[in-house]
Every structure is written in C-alpha cells, then in structure tokens.
C-alpha cells in the first residue's frame, strides 16, 4: 500500500471532470485507501474551468493538494491542464493531456488567442518528468460519444499503472457510477483508453521524444 499519491483533473464544464474525481476516489476506497476529494468550478454550464483534487493514501487529511505536489495531472482540456500544471505539478510528476482544445469565448470572438498545442506541450514538459499528449476526444468519439472522454482518460490512467488501484476495481466503479443505459459505451471508452497506452507504444514514446 502506497503512502500517498496526489492526482488532479483539469477541464471545463461538461467534460465530466467531477465524475472522474468521484469514480477514482470511490475505486481507491474500495481497495482500502483513505481518500480526500476537493472540487472547484466556475460557470460550468458555460464552459468555465473545472478541476478536481484527489488525494489517496494510508493517511491523508486536507483535500487540497499543495503547490508542486501533483504526482499525476489529467488534462481533459489542454490549456486548463497547463494552467493548473504551472502551479501544482511536481517536477517528478506525469501529465496526461487531451490535445483537443475547447476555446473560451474570448478566443472565439477574437479578443484573445489560444496557444498552439505544441507550445502547451513544451511548457508542460518543462514542469514535470513525463508528458503524454494524446487525442482522447477522438477515442471518445470512437467509443460512440464525446461525453465519454473522462472515462477514456480513466482507462489511460489505469493502463499506465501509476495508480494504487487495479484496473478491475476502477472499471467496476465506472460501471457502477455511470447511468445504466450508458454502460456499454463507457466500457468501450475505458477499454480504448487502456489499449491506447498498452497497445500503441508510439502513444507514449512519441510524446516524450517530440519536444
């Protein structure tokens, strides 16, 4: 049993970041860990920033992760991943980032610019030990619904084997917590995320060697 691991999920409203946090937290509890979860969200219905702090260990207390102490950052949206990564990522941490942007209203009306994905990835690479930049949104669409992106990314995290939670427990928790009519599509999404890391070796090596 590990002493402690700190995970953060970053995205915007509607991407399922809060459900991601709850699934991961409940899976860890099922395996005997203490868990603390904190959530922050703004105008979520209008695409506002949403984040979740998930602290897992033998003895964890405060729910909010300290600066520079995130071991695993999951960015459902790339710029939100970078925004939180700058403050929270550990130099020894890992960032898994969905490369498909959701541009805020200021960008859409021309009052601001959205940075190139390569620039976001380069900045993140300077902040942590390992970065995986992937098009998780395409995998969610392959599963049948873009709204399964959060479950795709849970599959990716499970496949990396950085969590103290087994694939079986995590997948069972997904099936328990998603609506019954979506179980089949979410199972496919989880499997696609898992396979991306396990079967597509380029998915991991290219993102590390590209920058």
Secondary structure, 3 states (H helix, E strand, C coil): CCCEEEEEEEEECCCCHHHHHHHHHHHHHHCCCEEEEEEEECCHHHCCEEEEEEEEECCCCCCCCCCCCEEEEEECCHHHHHHHHHHHEEEEEEEEEECCCCCCHHHHCCCCCCCCHHHHHHHHHHHCCEEEEECHHHHHHHHCCHHHHHHHHHHHHHHHCCCCCCHHHHHHHHHHHCCHHHHHHHHHHHHHHHHHHHHCCHHHHHHHHCC
